[in-house]
Amino acid sequence: EFGEVSIDDGLVAESLDAPEDLITMDNGCVCCSVRGDLIRTLGQLAKRRKEFDAILLETTGLADPAPIVYTVQTNPKMSDNYRIDSIVCLADCKHINQHLDEVKPEGAVNEAQQQVAFADMILLNKIDLVTDDEKKALKERLAKLNKFATVIETERSRAPLEAILKSDSFNMESILTYAPDFFEDQEEEKKEHHLDLVQSVGIQFKGNLHAQWFNMFMMDLLKDRAADLYRTKGLLSFHGQGDTKFVFQGVHEQINFGPAKNPWAEGEERINKFVFIGKNLDRKELTKSLMECLYKEDEKK
């Protein structure tokens, strides 16, 4: 998880039908700053090989897949115990074009292009938010980046698991078609992964939020800063809503907000957690604005 406040592991855990082991590597990007953690974690898991069927590695949306593929393919500790079954790219129909078009510093990778190019499968998500013509044009554009990938259209990320898991579709040929000097480039680290252009602001504090004030804050924030906000997400407690725990997740101006599957547990501390990932973020201002959304007991209703 790129952010310093871990949220996704809790959301994933409550949506699982059966218990699974979740290991979170946070406050970094798995392709660079926490790649060593990945190698160590997979090395430790290899000792428990008979206890699981597969490992599903979900990277942050800011990850460059190239170093991860290189590590698994060339590190003996990895290649002796693991093989890549498939690389799946979740593509946001509504917003992917602006990220494919994003101009990066000279010598830096465009992560969106890399993720599409390295994918064996592309989940084309949010197809309900674009027109048929927009979807057709996008599919043609993706095919120019990666003609080998299978494209599966989805809404709300609902995809047939049987088409994704155990597909044995990893295709090194497609990677080498896109990047003929892949192994040489990775050894020499020719392409840089510039995360200094993107910030993560994590904020957490106790208490209950005032629903109206929080809604006004989010409306103003998205109106003024939607283009700069790549991802927003949070776990929230609101005054007057009992034990209901609320979740919000957003991509640019699109926000999905509602109750979590599981309520606040008895005795659980009500800690609001927020993560903002994007450009030109002011931690001090965001913290101040969110703290002002707290409900104060002496307020008149």
Protein Blocks (a to p, Z undefined) as FASTA:
>chain_A
ZZfbdfklmmmmmmpfbdcdddddehiafklmmmmmmmmmmmmmmmmmmmpfbdcddddf
kbcfklmmmmmmmmmklmmmgccfbdcddddfklmmmmmmpccdehiacfklmmmmmpmb
dcdehklmpcfklmmmmmmmmmmmommbccdddeehiacfklmgonlpacfklmmmmmmm
lmmmmmnomaccdfklpccdddddeddddfklmmmmmmmmmmmmmmmmmbgcdddddehi
ljaccddddehjbccddddfbdcdehiacddddddddehiafklmmmmmmmmpccfkbcZ
Z
